[in-house]
C-alpha cells in the first residue's frame, strides 16, 4: 500500500482518452495490486474520444475532493493537463521523467499526474506513478508559491 503519515491516499481519479487507454487499463491493475482505490472516469474502449470530455469529468472529482489524486493519460499528457488545470484547486503536471514526477509533488504539490502513452515506456510510467503517490510536498518556500497559483476571480 502506498501511504505515508502526512499524505494518506484515499482514491485516485483515473482517466484517459483513446491514445492512453492501454496504459489506463494497466494503471488500474497496478493501483489495485498496490491496494490503492481508484475511480475510472473513462474512456472505456480504445475508440476515439475527445480528451477534454474525459479530463473534465476526472478533474471535477479532484477539484471537489471526491478523489485526492488523479492520473490522466493521453498521447502526450499535455492535453489532459491543460484541461485539468482549468479546474479550481487542481495542479496537474505533464511529466515525461521520474524526476519531473517527483519534483511536481515536492515543489508544486501537484495532485494530478499526466503522462503520454506515446512518450513514456510502461516501466517508466510505473516508476513515475510510485514517485508521484509516495512523495510529500516540501512545504516552506514552495508552499508559499503554491498558494499563489490559484487565482480567485469574482463572477
N, C-alpha and C positions, 0 to 999 in steps of 0.2 A: 504494500500500500504506500502510495506517495503522500506523505504528510510531514508537517513539522508543527511545533508548538505554536508558532506565530502565524502560520499560514495554512489553516486547515482547508483542505479541498472538500467541497461538497459535491457540486455537479458541474460538469463541463458541457458547454454548448458545442455541438459538433455539426459542421456544415461544409458542404462542397457544391460546386457546380459539376457539370459532366466531366470537365477536364481534371477534376480532383477526386472523382467518385471512387476510383480503385483505392487510393490512399485513405479516403474517409472510411471505407469498409475495413481496411487494415488497422486504422487508428481505433476504430470501435472495438475490435478484437484485442488490441494492445491495451487499451484502457481497462477493458473487462478483466484481462489477465492480471493487471495491477490492482484490481479491486476498486477502481475508480468509476463512479456512476457518471453517466452522460445522458444527454438528450439529443437525439438525432433530428436535426431540422432539415434534412434532405441535402441534396437530391437523393431520390431512392432508386434511380435507374441511371444507366450511362447515357440516356437520351439527352439531346441538347436542352439546356435550360439557361435562363438569364441569371447570371450570378447575383445581381442586385436583389432579386426576389428572395433568394435563399439567405443571403448575407443579412438583409434587413431583419428577417424573422429571428435569426440566431442572435444578432446584435441586440435586439429588443430584450431578449432573455438575459443577457449580461447587463444591460442598462438598468433593468428593473429589479435585478438581484435574484431572479429565478435561477441563474447559473453564476457561479463565482468566476469561472474562466471560460474562454472559448478557444476552439481550434478550428480554423477556417482554411479550407484548401481549394485552390483553383489551379489554373495552369501555371501562374507565376506567383500567386499570393498577393499581388498588387491590387487587383480589382476588388477582392474581398476586403482588403484592409482599408481601401478608400471608402467603401460603403460603411463598414463597421464604425469608422471614425466619425461618421456623421451623427452618431448617437451619443447622448449625454452619458458621461462617466465611462465611456468605452475608450480604451487606449490600445489600439490594435497595432501590432508591429509585423511588417512583412519581413521575414528573415530567410536568409539563404545560407546561414552558417550557425554552428553551435555557439560561437562567440556572440553573434548578434542576438540569438535567443536568450542567452544568459544575461547579457547586458540590458536587454529590453526589460527584464524584470528588475535587475539590480538598480539601474539608473532611472528608468522610466515607469516603473511599476505597471508595465503593460499587463492587461488582463485578457487579451486575445492574441494568440499566436497565429499568424498567417504564413503559409508557405506554398510553393508551387510544385505540383507533381512533375511538371516538365523540367524543373530546375534542380530538384533535390532527390538524391537517392533515398530509398526506403531506410537503409541503416542510418543515414544521417538524420532523416526525419524523426526516427525513434529517439535518437540522442537529443535532438532539439526539443522534442516533447518532454522528455525526462528533465532536462535542464530547466525548461520553462516552468514546469509544475513544481520543481523542487527548490527553486531559487527565491529567496525572500528579498524584498526591496531593501537597499542600504539605508534609506532614510536620510537624515541630515540635510545637506545642501541639495540632494536630489529630491527629497520630499518637498522642499520649498519650490523647486522648479516644476514638479508635477502639479502642485496646486495652481500654478499659473497656466496650465494647459487649457482647461475648460473655460470658455468664455460664456458668461451668463448674459443673455440678451432678454430684454423685455418684449413681449408681444401682446 
